[in-house]
Amino acid sequence: MGFLNFVISIHKTFDVEIQEADYSKYGTLNVCVEQLSGHRAE
């Protein structure tokens, strides 16, 4: 799966808007979990 498809899947699954400037923050699974946890808390 390409990275863009991965980001799109995150968006669709978790209803989280990910700005293109933030794509680099989602480079590892651990960081993805941290970023998504922060979004869920908001």
C-alpha positions as a Markdown table, in Angstrom:
| # | Residue | x | y | z |
|---|---|---|---|---|
| 1 | Met | 0.0 | 0.0 | 0.0 |
| 2 | Gly | 1.4 | 3.4 | -0.9 |
| 3 | Phe | 1.8 | 6.1 | 1.7 |
| 4 | Leu | -0.9 | 8.3 | 0.2 |
| 5 | Asn | -3.4 | 5.3 | 0.3 |
| 6 | Phe | -2.4 | 4.8 | 4.0 |
| 7 | Val | -3.2 | 8.4 | 4.8 |
| 8 | Ile | -6.5 | 8.2 | 3.0 |
| 9 | Ser | -7.3 | 5.1 | 4.9 |
| 10 | Ile | -6.6 | 6.8 | 8.2 |
| 11 | His | -8.9 | 9.7 | 7.1 |
| 12 | Lys | -11.7 | 7.4 | 6.1 |
| 13 | Thr | -11.4 | 5.1 | 9.1 |
| 14 | Phe | -11.0 | 7.6 | 11.9 |
| 15 | Asp | -12.7 | 10.6 | 10.2 |
| 16 | Val | -9.6 | 12.7 | 10.8 |
| 17 | Glu | -8.6 | 15.4 | 8.5 |
| 18 | Ile | -4.8 | 15.2 | 7.8 |
| 19 | Gln | -3.3 | 18.2 | 6.2 |
| 20 | Glu | -0.7 | 17.5 | 3.5 |
| 21 | Ala | 1.9 | 19.5 | 5.5 |
| 22 | Asp | 1.4 | 17.0 | 8.3 |
| 23 | Tyr | 1.9 | 13.8 | 6.2 |
| 24 | Ser | 5.5 | 13.5 | 7.5 |
| 25 | Lys | 4.2 | 13.1 | 11.0 |
| 26 | Tyr | 2.6 | 9.8 | 10.0 |
| 27 | Gly | 5.8 | 8.1 | 9.0 |
| 28 | Thr | 5.8 | 5.3 | 11.6 |
| 29 | Leu | 3.1 | 3.3 | 13.2 |
| 30 | Asn | 4.0 | 4.5 | 16.7 |
| 31 | Val | 3.7 | 8.2 | 15.6 |
| 32 | Cys | 0.4 | 7.4 | 13.9 |
| 33 | Val | -1.0 | 6.1 | 17.1 |
| 34 | Glu | 0.2 | 9.1 | 19.0 |
| 35 | Gln | -1.2 | 11.5 | 16.4 |
| 36 | Leu | -4.5 | 9.8 | 16.3 |
| 37 | Ser | -4.8 | 9.6 | 20.1 |
| 38 | Gly | -4.3 | 13.3 | 20.2 |
| 39 | His | -7.0 | 13.9 | 17.6 |
| 40 | Arg | -9.5 | 11.7 | 19.5 |
| 41 | Ala | -8.9 | 13.6 | 22.7 |
| 42 | Glu | -9.8 | 16.9 | 21.1 |
